[in-house]
Amino acid sequence: MKALFITEKPSVAREFAAALNINAKNRDGYMEGDKAVITWCVGHLVTMSYPDQYDPALKKWDLETIPFIPETFKYETIPGVQKQFDIVSSLLNREDIDTIYVCTDSGREGEYIYRLVDQQANVSKDKKKKRVWIDSQTKEEVIRGVKEAKDLSEYDNLAAAAYLRAKEDYLMGINFSRVLTLKYGWTLGNYLNQKRSLVVAVGRVMTCVLGMIVKREREIRTFVPTPFYRILGHFDCQGFQVEAEWKAVKGSKYFESNKLYKDNGFLDKKDAQEFIKYLEDGSNNETIVVSSSKRQEKKNPPLLYNLAELQNECSKRFKLSPDETLKVVQDLYEKKLVTYPRTDARVLSSAVAKEIYKNIGGLNNYAPLSGFANEIMQGKKYQGMIKSKYVDDKKITDHYAIIPTGQAVNSLSRISEMGQKVYDVIARRFLSIFMPPAVYLKIKLETQTKGEAFFANFKMLKDPGYLKVTGMGGQKKEVALTEEQINAISSLKKGMKLPVKEYKIKDGTTSAPKRYNSGSLILAMENAGQLIEDEDLREQIKGSGIGTSATRAEIVKKLVSNKYIALNKKTQIVTPTLTGEMIVNVVSASIGSLLNPTLTASWEKGLTYVAEGTVTEEEYMQKLDKFVTQKTNIVKQNNFQYQLRQSFDQIAPYYQKKK
């Protein structure tokens, strides 16, 4: 009897054959050795059938036949890959094969790919089915994955979540796209001077993301800049000048005044000028020291990359779209250079942490970072990391963070130039967590003139620590002070008087919100529609996002290919098109909840609960059926053509200008 290994790609099948020492000969669509057979899918081999496969009459889009919610879903082989499906199906059912090792990608989508094939091929229940779950494609990890493979049934909840995700996208996509196209397609088509009805493509995640982009564009469009005037004091501190900024803190005559923008800028320049006169009058050109302090502050290395963080980094640094980043890092994974990329985790598991010296040691062979790798290995700086914030089993669902395997480093020269750059970014972030924190010197000075507070803050890098590995990119330029100046400020005592050189007005203007770029859009999706710039805060509030690490890039790509958004390749800035904004108006008028990121994220959370076994498939399906039925019927009952045409008139001029 033989074992059958089923992978997702031919290249992965070859890696498995090599890792498991299966001396396999090439056949048509598979490889065979004395004790094992290895075959592959080519991505999806099976898909859900369109409504016309249930009833030919359903090919015609008609309000009478929706909502379409079948009791039992139909599936079919994808025509272009029928040959490979037939090969895989015959191998799964071969009498001399008693054990099937499922080696598709270790995630929800990989699980779904195999389960559909198994279902369509009607594989015998008597065969043993084992699930190989791996974090990288190195030889050791493949061997471990096969050795520790669990019974496939242990992943039934994950499979249920995968089936439900597909049914959800199918039911929402088909019903909402059809009902909105039938109701408003002609209105859209006519307005855009097309001689046909415009198909309104709607998706659970895609439409929500489009709504986020349009919302941001409208915030920019309606933004009115507000000028404000800050007050700066220039004080003499033992021979050199210190610039301090006034703030209306408690005790100030302008505390919580409506004459201010925030707490440090006058809305009227006259008020700012009068305030300076008030400060100068009777203050003897002096300001009194309230406090002065000098302290050290440590900044620890950031957490490791998950896919969203890496996509954001590559968008900023290399102007790569999320889809391009995923392709590059997937290639690095398949070449055994990095661990599994489609991960949401930014930490390592305790099991991996125990063996982490292997990954570090392998980077001794990576010339740009060998010095740092060697330093970490020699000093055994990886010891005790299991108790650090970089290791947390509770924050890992399927896979840990993206890190270098430490293997196959010699093959880097055969990787694309962009692949080498992305690998370097991952390797630097990884090694940085074993390095000491960066140490800053923070100097604070507070003075008062006539009871009004002025603040001066200085921050200097004293010891770069981990920044030696990651580089100074993204660090704010620090103010350079001499040792003498530092000592002069920090030696000031409460009550001392400093001569005032002058008070100045500094003009400022409020700035509009920034447009999303492809990377910040992925981060906003990960955080359910919130774009949080601060990395530590992002990690704290991280909950259930819109879409998953495996699907977000594809959604952005689909919005671009549908011409609902435009993506500038040079800047990676994302903007809506007229069509895209019109579709948001249509959805907003008819199924507004589809644009709510929190609701969309709650659907995703529900799928996670199914995968964890806390919500049943039946409960989820009931909720889904009810939602689709209600929303479809509401659209059928209403007519917003007139209001929509008016709304199109309001937005159209913004796009004419762009031309």
C-alpha positions in Angstrom: 0.0 0.0 0.0 1.1 3.6 -0.7 0.6 7.0 0.8 -0.6 9.9 -1.4 0.7 13.5 -0.7 -1.5 16.2 -2.2 0.0 19.7 -2.5 -1.2 23.0 -4.0 1.5 23.4 -6.7 3.9 21.3 -8.7 6.9 23.2 -7.3 5.8 22.4 -3.7 5.3 18.7 -4.7 8.9 18.6 -5.8 10.1 20.1 -2.5 8.1 17.5 -0.6 9.5 14.7 -2.6 13.1 16.0 -2.0 12.5 16.6 1.8 10.9 13.1 2.3 13.5 11.4 0.2 10.9 9.9 -2.1 12.7 8.7 -5.1 9.8 9.5 -7.3 9.6 9.3 -11.1 7.6 12.0 -13.1 4.3 10.9 -14.5 1.6 13.0 -16.1 0.3 15.3 -13.3 1.9 13.4 -10.5 5.1 11.7 -9.3 5.4 8.2 -8.0 7.9 6.2 -5.9 7.9 2.8 -4.3 6.1 3.8 -1.2 4.4 7.1 -2.1 2.7 9.1 -4.8 2.8 13.0 -4.9 0.3 15.1 -6.8 -0.9 18.6 -6.8 -3.8 21.0 -7.4 -3.1 24.1 -9.4 -4.8 26.5 -7.0 -8.6 25.8 -7.0 -9.8 22.8 -9.1 -13.4 23.0 -8.0 -15.8 26.0 -7.6 -19.4 26.8 -6.7 -21.9 26.5 -9.6 -23.7 29.5 -10.9 -27.5 29.7 -10.5 -28.2 28.5 -14.0 -26.8 25.1 -13.1 -29.7 24.7 -10.6 -32.2 25.9 -13.2 -31.4 27.2 -16.8 -34.1 29.8 -16.3 -31.9 31.5 -13.6 -29.4 32.5 -16.3 -31.6 35.5 -16.9 -31.4 38.1 -14.2 -34.9 38.7 -12.9 -36.2 40.4 -9.8 -38.8 37.5 -9.5 -36.0 34.9 -9.0 -34.1 36.6 -6.2 -33.1 36.2 -3.4 -31.6 33.0 -4.7 -30.6 30.8 -1.7 -30.3 27.1 -2.5 -30.9 24.5 0.2 -28.0 22.5 -1.1 -25.1 24.1 -2.9 -23.8 22.7 -6.2 -20.1 22.5 -7.1 -18.3 21.8 -10.4 -14.8 21.3 -11.7 -13.3 24.4 -13.2 -13.1 23.7 -17.0 -9.5 24.9 -17.5 -8.2 22.4 -15.0 -10.4 19.4 -15.7 -7.5 17.2 -16.7 -5.6 17.8 -13.4 -8.8 17.2 -11.4 -9.3 13.9 -13.2 -5.7 12.9 -12.4 -6.0 13.9 -8.7 -9.4 12.3 -8.4 -8.2 8.9 -9.8 -5.2 8.9 -7.4 -7.4 9.7 -4.4 -9.5 6.7 -5.3 -6.7 4.3 -6.3 -7.1 1.0 -4.4 -3.4 0.8 -3.5 -3.5 4.2 -1.7 -4.6 3.8 1.9 -3.4 7.1 3.5 -3.8 10.6 2.1 -1.6 13.4 3.4 -3.2 16.8 2.8 -0.3 19.3 2.2 -2.2 22.2 0.7 -1.4 25.6 2.2 -1.8 25.6 6.0 -4.8 28.0 6.2 -8.5 28.4 5.7 -8.2 28.7 1.9 -5.8 25.8 1.6 -8.2 23.6 3.6 -11.0 24.6 1.3 -9.0 23.8 -1.9 -8.5 20.2 -0.7 -12.0 19.7 0.8 -13.7 20.6 -2.5 -11.6 18.1 -4.4 -12.2 15.4 -1.8 -16.0 16.1 -2.0 -16.1 16.2 -5.8 -14.0 13.1 -6.2 -16.2 11.3 -3.7 -13.2 9.8 -1.8 -13.9 6.6 0.2 -14.4 7.1 3.9 -12.2 4.1 4.6 -9.0 5.9 3.6 -6.9 7.5 6.3 -6.7 11.2 5.8 -4.0 13.2 7.6 -3.4 17.0 7.7 0.1 18.3 7.3 0.4 21.8 8.9 3.7 23.5 8.4 5.1 27.0 8.9 7.9 26.9 6.3 9.0 24.6 3.5 12.4 23.7 4.9 13.3 20.0 5.0 13.0 19.8 8.8 9.6 21.5 8.9 8.2 19.2 6.1 9.5 16.1 7.9 8.0 17.4 11.2 4.7 18.3 9.6 4.3 14.8 8.1 5.4 13.0 11.3 3.0 15.1 13.5 0.2 15.2 10.9 -3.2 15.0 12.7 -6.3 13.4 11.5 -8.0 15.5 8.9 -11.3 15.5 11.0 -9.5 17.7 13.6 -9.7 20.5 11.0 -13.5 20.1 10.3 -14.3 23.4 12.0 -11.8 25.3 9.9 -13.2 23.6 6.8 -16.7 24.6 7.9 -15.6 28.3 8.2 -14.0 28.0 4.7 -17.2 26.7 3.2 -19.2 29.4 4.9 -16.9 32.2 3.8 -17.4 31.0 0.2 -21.2 30.7 0.6 -21.4 34.2 2.2 -19.4 35.8 -0.7 -21.5 33.8 -3.2 -24.9 34.7 -1.8 -24.1 38.4 -1.1 -22.3 38.7 -4.5 -25.0 37.1 -6.6 -28.1 38.5 -4.9 -26.9 42.0 -4.2 -25.1 42.4 -7.5 -28.2 41.2 -9.4 -30.8 43.2 -7.4 -28.8 46.4 -7.6 -28.0 46.0 -11.3 -31.7 45.3 -12.1 -32.9 48.3 -10.1 -30.2 50.8 -10.9 -27.9 49.5 -13.6 -29.7 51.5 -16.4 -29.6 54.7 -14.3 -25.8 54.2 -13.8 -25.2 53.3 -17.5 -27.2 56.2 -18.9 -25.5 58.7 -16.6 -22.1 57.4 -17.8 -23.3 57.7 -21.4 -23.1 53.9 -21.9 -25.6 52.4 -24.2 -26.3 49.5 -21.7 -27.0 48.8 -18.1 -23.9 48.9 -15.9 -23.3 45.8 -13.8 -23.1 46.7 -10.1 -20.4 44.3 -8.7 -21.0 44.0 -5.0 -18.9 42.0 -2.4 -19.1 41.7 1.3 -15.5 43.0 1.8 -14.9 44.7 -1.5 -17.9 47.2 -1.2 -16.9 48.0 2.4 -13.4 48.9 1.3 -14.7 51.0 -1.6 -16.8 52.8 0.9 -13.8 53.6 3.1 -11.9 55.1 0.1 -14.9 57.2 -1.0 -15.5 58.4 2.6 -11.9 59.5 2.8 -12.1 61.3 -0.5 -15.2 63.2 0.6 -13.5 64.2 3.9 -10.7 65.7 1.8 -13.1 67.4 -0.6 -15.1 69.1 2.1 -12.1 70.0 4.2 -11.7 73.7 4.9 -8.2 74.6 6.1 -8.1 76.6 9.3 -5.2 79.1 9.8 -3.9 79.3 13.4 -1.1 81.3 15.1 1.3 79.7 17.6 3.4 81.8 20.1 7.1 80.9 20.5 9.3 82.4 23.1 13.1 82.7 22.5 14.9 82.6 25.9 18.6 83.0 26.7 19.9 80.0 28.6 23.5 80.6 29.8 24.7 81.9 26.5 22.6 80.0 23.9 19.0 80.4 22.8 16.1 78.0 23.6 12.9 78.1 21.7 9.8 77.2 23.8 6.1 77.0 22.8 3.2 78.5 24.7 0.3 76.2 25.6 -3.0 77.2 27.3 -2.7 74.8 30.2 -4.9 75.0 33.4 -4.3 78.4 34.9 -3.9 80.2 31.6 -6.3 83.1 30.9 -7.0 81.2 27.6 -7.6 77.8 29.1 -10.3 76.0 27.0 -11.0 79.3 25.2 -12.9 79.2 21.9 -10.4 81.7 20.5 -7.9 78.9 20.2 -7.3 76.0 17.8 -6.5 73.1 20.1 -4.5 74.5 23.1 -1.6 76.3 21.4 -2.8 78.4 18.4 -4.9 81.5 18.2 -7.6 81.5 15.4 -7.2 85.3 14.9 -3.8 86.8 14.4 -4.9 90.0 16.2 -5.5 88.0 19.4 -2.0 86.5 19.0 -0.4 89.9 18.6 -2.4 91.3 21.6 -1.3 88.3 23.7 2.4 89.0 22.9 1.9 92.6 24.0 0.3 91.3 27.3 3.3 89.0 27.8 5.8 91.8 27.2 4.0 94.3 29.3 5.4 94.4 32.9 7.3 91.1 32.7 10.7 92.7 32.7 11.7 90.7 29.6 12.1 87.6 31.8 10.5 84.2 32.1 10.7 82.1 35.3 11.8 78.5 35.3 9.1 76.1 36.6 10.9 72.8 36.0 13.8 71.3 34.1 14.5 67.6 33.7 16.8 65.2 31.9 16.0 61.5 31.6 16.7 58.5 29.6 14.0 56.8 27.5 14.2 53.3 26.0 12.5 52.3 22.8 12.2 48.6 22.2 12.3 47.0 18.8 8.9 46.7 17.1 7.1 43.4 16.9 7.8 41.1 13.9 6.0 41.4 10.5 2.7 39.9 9.8 1.5 40.1 6.1 -0.4 43.4 6.6 2.6 45.2 8.3 4.9 43.9 5.6 2.6 45.1 2.8 2.5 48.5 4.4 6.3 48.6 4.7 6.8 47.6 1.1 4.2 50.1 -0.1 6.1 52.9 1.7 9.6 51.8 0.8 9.4 50.2 -2.6 6.0 51.4 -3.9 4.8 47.8 -4.2 1.1 47.1 -4.2 -0.2 44.6 -1.6 -0.7 42.1 -4.3 2.9 42.5 -5.6 4.3 42.2 -2.0 2.3 39.0 -1.5 3.7 37.5 -4.7 7.3 38.4 -3.7 7.0 37.0 -0.2 5.2 33.9 -1.4 8.1 33.2 -3.7 10.6 33.6 -0.8 8.4 31.1 1.1 8.5 28.6 -1.7 12.2 29.0 -2.0 12.5 28.1 1.7 13.9 31.5 2.6 11.1 32.8 4.9 8.2 31.3 6.9 4.5 31.2 5.9 3.5 34.6 4.7 -0.3 34.7 5.0 -0.3 35.3 8.7 -1.9 37.8 11.1 0.4 37.1 14.0 3.3 39.4 14.9 4.9 37.1 17.5 6.5 33.7 17.7 5.3 30.5 19.3 7.1 29.2 22.4 8.0 26.0 20.5 9.7 28.1 17.7 11.4 30.3 20.3 13.2 27.3 21.8 14.9 26.6 18.4 15.3 30.2 17.2 19.1 30.0 17.3 18.9 27.9 14.1 17.2 30.8 12.2 19.7 33.3 13.6 22.7 31.1 13.0 21.7 30.6 9.3 22.0 34.4 8.9 25.7 34.1 9.5 25.8 33.3 5.8 23.9 36.4 4.8 26.7 38.9 4.2 24.8 42.2 4.9 23.7 41.0 8.4 26.3 38.3 9.3 28.0 40.6 11.8 24.8 41.2 13.7 23.8 37.5 13.5 27.3 36.5 14.8 27.1 39.0 17.6 23.7 37.6 18.7 24.9 34.0 18.5 28.2 34.7 20.4 26.5 36.6 23.1 23.6 34.1 23.2 21.2 37.1 23.1 18.3 34.8 22.2 18.3 33.2 25.6 15.3 34.3 27.7 13.3 35.6 24.7 10.5 33.1 25.5 9.5 35.5 28.3 9.6 38.6 26.0 6.7 40.3 24.2 7.9 38.7 20.9 6.7 35.3 22.0 3.0 34.7 22.8 1.1 31.5 22.0 -2.2 33.2 22.8 -1.7 35.6 19.9 -1.2 32.9 17.3 -4.1 31.2 15.5 -2.7 29.4 12.4 0.8 30.7 12.0 3.4 32.8 13.7 5.1 36.0 12.3 7.1 36.1 9.1 10.8 35.5 9.8 13.8 34.2 7.8 14.2 30.4 8.1 18.0 30.9 8.0 18.2 28.4 5.2 18.8 28.6 1.4 20.6 31.9 1.9 23.0 31.0 -0.9 20.1 30.9 -3.4 19.3 34.6 -2.8 21.5 35.6 -5.8 19.0 33.8 -8.0 16.0 35.7 -6.6 14.7 38.9 -8.2 16.2 42.2 -7.0 12.9 43.1 -5.3 12.8 39.7 -3.6 16.3 40.4 -2.2 15.1 43.8 -0.8 12.0 42.3 0.8 14.1 39.5 2.3 16.5 42.1 3.8 13.6 44.0 5.4 12.2 40.8 7.0 15.7 39.7 8.2 16.5 43.1 9.7 13.2 43.2 11.6 13.8 39.7 12.8 17.4 40.3 14.1 16.4 43.6 15.7 14.3 41.8 18.4 17.5 40.3 19.8 19.3 43.7 20.1 19.1 46.1 22.9 16.6 49.0 22.9 17.5 52.4 21.4 18.2 54.9 24.2 17.2 58.5 23.9 18.0 61.4 26.2 14.9 63.5 26.8 15.3 67.1 28.1 12.2 69.1 29.2 12.0 72.7 30.2 8.9 74.6 31.5 8.9 78.3 32.2 6.2 80.8 33.0 5.7 84.4 32.0 2.9 86.1 33.9 1.4 82.7 34.7 1.4 81.6 31.0 3.3 78.3 30.4 6.0 77.7 27.8 7.5 74.3 27.0 10.7 73.2 25.3 11.4 69.5 24.6 14.6 68.0 23.2 15.2 64.4 22.3 18.6 63.0 21.4 19.6 59.5 20.4 22.2 58.4 22.9 22.6 54.7 21.9 21.1 53.4 18.6 20.7 49.9 19.9 18.5 47.9 17.5 18.4 50.8 15.1 21.9 49.7 14.0 20.2 46.7 12.4 17.0 48.2 11.1 18.5 51.5 10.1 17.2 55.0 10.9 14.4 55.0 8.4 11.2 56.5 9.7 13.0 58.0 12.7 12.3 61.7 13.2 15.4 63.9 12.9 16.6 64.7 16.4 17.7 68.2 17.5 21.5 68.1 18.0 22.5 69.6 21.3 26.1 69.8 22.7 26.9 68.2 26.0 27.4 71.8 27.3 23.9 72.8 26.2 22.3 69.7 27.7 24.0 70.4 31.1 23.0 74.1 30.9 19.3 73.3 30.4 19.1 70.4 32.9 21.0 72.5 35.6 18.3 75.2 35.7 16.5 75.3 39.0 12.9 76.3 39.8 12.5 80.0 40.2 15.5 81.0 38.1 14.9 83.8 35.7 15.9 83.6 32.0 16.2 86.7 29.7 13.6 86.8 26.9 15.1 87.6 23.5 11.6 87.9 21.8 8.2 86.4 21.4 7.2 85.4 17.9 4.1 84.3 16.0 4.4 81.2 13.9 1.7 80.7 11.3 0.2 77.3 10.8 -2.7 75.7 8.9 -4.8 72.6 9.6 -4.2 69.9 7.0 -6.7 67.7 5.3 -6.8 64.0 6.0 -4.4 61.9 3.9 -5.6 59.7 1.1 -4.9 56.0 1.6 -2.0 54.4 0.0 -2.1 50.7 -0.8 -0.2 49.9 2.4 -2.2 52.1 4.8 -5.4 50.8 3.2 -4.4 47.2 4.1 -3.7 48.3 7.7 -7.0 50.1 7.9 -8.7 46.9 6.7 -6.8 44.9 9.3 -8.1 47.3 12.0 -11.8 47.3 10.8 -11.7 50.6 9.0 -9.4 52.5 11.4 -6.2 53.8 10.1 -3.9 53.9 13.2 -0.5 55.3 12.4 1.1 54.4 15.7 2.4 50.9 15.6 2.2 50.0 19.3 -1.4 51.3 19.5 -2.3 49.3 16.4 -1.2 46.2 18.1 -3.2 47.0 21.3 -6.5 47.6 19.6 -6.1 44.9 17.0 -9.2 42.9 16.8 -11.1 41.4 13.9 -10.4 43.0 10.6 -12.1 43.3 7.2 -11.1 40.4 5.1 -8.1 38.2 6.0 -4.3 38.4 5.5 -4.8 35.9 2.6 -7.6 37.9 0.8 -6.9 41.7 1.4 -4.5 42.1 -1.5 -6.8 40.4 -3.9 -9.7 42.7 -2.9 -7.7 45.8 -3.6 -6.6 44.3 -7.0 -10.3 43.5 -7.8 -11.4 47.1 -7.1 -8.7 48.3 -9.5 -9.6 45.8 -12.2 -13.3 46.8 -11.9 -12.3 50.4 -12.4 -13.9 51.4 -9.1 -10.7 52.8 -7.8 -7.4 54.1 -9.3 -4.1 53.1 -7.9 -1.1 55.3 -8.8 1.8 53.0 -9.4 4.5 55.6 -8.5 3.0 56.8 -5.3 0.6 53.8 -4.4 -2.0 56.5 -3.6 -5.6 55.2 -3.9 -8.5 57.3 -5.2 -12.1 56.4 -6.2 -13.3 56.7 -9.8 -16.6 58.4 -10.7 -18.1 54.9 -11.3 -16.8 53.7 -7.9 -18.3 56.7 -6.0 -21.6 56.3 -7.9 -21.8 52.7 -6.8 -21.2 53.7 -3.2 -24.2 56.1 -3.5 -26.3 53.3 -4.8 -25.3 50.9 -2.0 -25.6 53.7 0.6 -29.2 54.3 -0.5 -30.2 50.7 -0.6 -28.0 48.4 1.5 -26.2 50.9 3.6 -25.0 48.4 6.2 -22.6 46.9 3.5 -20.5 50.0 3.9 -20.1 49.6 7.7 -16.6 48.3 8.5 -17.7 47.2 12.0 -20.5 45.0 10.6 -18.2 43.6 7.9 -15.6 42.8 10.5 -18.3 41.1 12.7 -19.0 38.7 9.8 -15.3 37.9 9.7 -15.3 37.4 13.5 -18.2 35.0 13.1 -16.2 32.9 10.7 -13.4 32.8 13.3 -15.9 31.6 15.9 -17.0 28.8 13.5 -13.3 27.8 13.0 -12.9 27.7 16.8 -16.1 25.7 17.3 -18.0 28.2 19.4 -20.6 29.0 16.7 -22.2 26.2 14.7 -22.4 26.1 10.9 -26.2 26.1 11.1 -26.3 29.2 13.4 -24.1 31.1 11.0 -26.0 30.0 7.9 -29.4 31.1 9.5 -28.0 34.6 10.2 -26.6 34.8 6.6 -29.8 33.6 4.9 -31.9 36.1 6.9 -29.5 39.0 6.1 -29.4 38.3 2.4 -33.2 37.8 2.1 -34.1 40.9 4.1 -31.7 43.2 2.3 -32.6 41.9 -1.2 -36.3 42.3 -0.6 -35.8 45.9 0.7 -34.0 46.8 -2.5 -36.8 45.3 -4.6 -39.4 47.4 -2.8 -37.7 50.8 -3.1 -36.9 53.1 -5.9 -34.2 55.8 -5.5 -33.5 56.6 -9.2 -34.4 60.3 -8.9 -32.4 60.9 -5.7 -29.4 59.0 -7.1 -29.3 61.1 -10.3 -29.2 64.2 -8.1 -26.4 62.7 -6.0 -24.5 61.8 -9.3 -24.8 65.5 -10.4 -23.2 66.6 -7.1 -20.1 64.4 -7.5 -19.6 64.4 -11.3 -17.9 67.9 -11.4 -15.0 66.6 -9.2 -14.1 64.0 -11.8 -14.4 66.4 -14.8 -11.7 68.6 -13.2 -9.4 65.6 -12.8 -9.5 65.0 -16.6 
